[in-house]
Amino acid sequence: MTLRPIRDTRLWVEDTGGDDPPVVFAHGVLWSTALFAPQVAALRGAYRCISYDHRGQGRSDDTNDMSVPIEQVFEDLVALIESLDAGPVHLVGLSMGGFAAMRVAARRPDLLRSVVLLDTSCDAESWIKLPEYKLLNFVAALFGVRSVAPGVMKSLFGRTALQDPARAAERAAWFEAIAGNRRTIVRAMRGVMSRRSVASEIPGITVPTLILVGEEDVATPPSKSERLHALIPGSELVVLPRAGHSAPVEEPEAVTAALAGFFAKHG
């Protein structure tokens, strides 16, 4: 675990090391390497698991820019894989991490063995949701992320995880993880909201592709993943019951099983 110089910043990287096939995990906005902790714990005996925090998030260095564009996140991810001399890798990206991962798959297939796109979309942000997201971002910039965390939870998690009485302790931990984000996380959110569509690039993806989506995802609903599946030749689509937008922690065993099976086929 270390802060690794990547381009003009330092990214927090957790690398289990070894000679096993490498898997790189790219988290969603408001998260960190913690999002994929269950999968790393389960797969590290068979794979070299590399997870990292995007610039301005988690334990990576902050940025002074007003926004963190998705193109910058993509360039950071390419530079990270190259700096670790890890390619070709299995690349797993959720939401914001998926925005970057699909760009790598379309533009730098030489770096990949396969790509897994989790709870993500190839489109620009929905104009219907933009006003809500902009308001949340404005309030978070003024008063901190904790002030908007209750509303954000409804976007990041499905109804099953939010309503199950037996998961109260997990929900409390998730809430603290979200609420504990630095106020400057709004810069990453601006990048997410202003991203452009890459739907025209997606049909050019030739690496093996698995698309996973939570059945209860309201941020990027299953229809977004169905669109990806239709655009990417030969891709596989799996809809995860009882999961929302944070499937790796909501339904960790189901996500791990899907990854392990897919990697075994494309090792």
Order of alpha helices (4+ residues) and beta strands (2+ residues): beta-beta-beta-alpha-beta-alpha-beta-alpha-beta-alpha-alpha-alpha-alpha-alpha-beta-alpha-beta-alpha-alpha
